[in-house]
Amino acid sequence: MNSETSATPMQPAPRLLRLSPEDNIAVAATTIEAGQTLPCDGRTITVAMRIPTGHKVAISPIAAGEKVFKYGAPIGSATCAIHPGQHVHSHNLKSDYF
Amino acid sequence: MQACLRADGRKGIRNLVAVAYLVECAHHVAREITLPLRDQGVHLIGFPGCYPNAYAARIMRQLCTHPNVGAVLLVSLGCESFDRQALAAEIRASGRPVETLVIQESGGTESTIRDGQAWVRRVLAEIQSAPRVEMRVDELVVGTICGGSDATSGLTANPAAGRAFDLLIEHHGIAIFEETGELIGCEQLMARRAVTAELGREIEAAVGKAERYYRTLGHGSFAPGNAEGGLTTIEEKSLGAYCKSGKSRIAGLIKPGDVPPHAGLYLLDVVPDGEVRFGFPNISDNAEIVELIACGCHLILFTTGRGSVVGSAVSPVIKICANPHTYRKLSGDMDVDAGRILEGRGTLDEVGREIFRRILDVAAGQPTASERLRHQEFILTYKAFEPIGPGCLPPL
């Protein structure tokens, strides 16, 4: 979760947001074009395809059936193997509830 | 802030006349009564159903005696189930002027509209002299809802609204968050924040009920726009929505129409009890807003990513936009630009403080964007609830 507590000086907008140390995905704060390489929490991620604002990108390898974490909590399970830089959405992530 | 003192001791931040139709057949007449008077604080509410429903009767009673409402005109067709005499008696007992017009007895559409407008104009003048008193922050009841969510909702507007809620609770106000159907996956997080273990168990049970309910319906609380906006699962949407509740302990679990007894953060359980009788619990966002208002909310924080434009009858809606692209497209409909956080033009704490200041300004009389644009949406459908159990409202 974003945790700035003091008033700005203005900082450049982060492109990829990792909300919690346990997360294996990051969220695109702005649209990211395919092929762009961005820093994220000490590592660099090359984005495999265009990621619209708010969408998720894998930042670690995720095995089929493994839980995907956001906000430090599980948001579902991978339906196939996912590589860092790949878009994570309904084509490879399903709910554990519905 | 100056507010209207009501007979039950609660204070209103608005001084409205509510025109309430008691069945869909009376809707047009009631609407025609309000149309020339919408800019003068005359709001249309009502229940469309002809069959009786204890929940609907309760919500209507709470709305007609809401602190923001100064007087009520009831519009009945004449043959519907709604107990108009009981409702009129409750409104009268609350110290508010009330009039009932029965279309079948007063000569039909034209004369009812004419008589209704005459009464509303008279009572509008009368309620201007309602006593105005000082109102403190700790007397405010604020609800929050998210609608038209996308993935930015849980990054910007929702956590910022949570910061504003924390500030309100620090000032000993009442804050209500809701929609157990969109807190699926958050039940243990919430239970840990409950002030008692028993309340924690009630919260977990309420979310379990929501999960079973939506499973029976075969459709979770998830719309196509959520997915286009980057949300993939109900758990992900729930975790984003959950941020609106801030960090305070949860003081109680209430149901629609329950007014919280003391300061703190409350969860509103909106999913009906028992078998699935009447279909989807909240067919669209305004149904939840109505329920929050029925719990006494003076105003509503509404966070949106895709861009909801609704307001509400009875209580003003503060629209907090999570997505910077949406804000640029729909800025005339928005009160707070939370999406600027994603572009580095503000922090969560700054936006949280801005929301809190806006709560105070709106309570003091400043109109919101949706109020200025005359959004006065209202929905009320059929539901069934058991009363909350004793573990849901632990004493202070």
Interface residues (C-beta under 8 A of the other chain):
Chain A: M1 N2 S3 E4 T5 S6 A7 T8 M10 Q11 P12 A13 P14 L17 L19 V27 A28 A29 T30 P52 T53 G54 H55 K56 K70 Y71 A73 P74 I75 G76 V88 H89 S90 L93 K94 S95 D96 Y97 F98
Chain B: D150 A151 T152 G154 L155 P159 I184 G185 C186 L189 E211 Y214 R215 G220 F222 A227 G229 G230 L231 T232 T233 I234 E235 E236 L239 G240 C243 G305 N323 H325 I341 L342 E343 G344 R345 G346 T347 L348 D349 E350
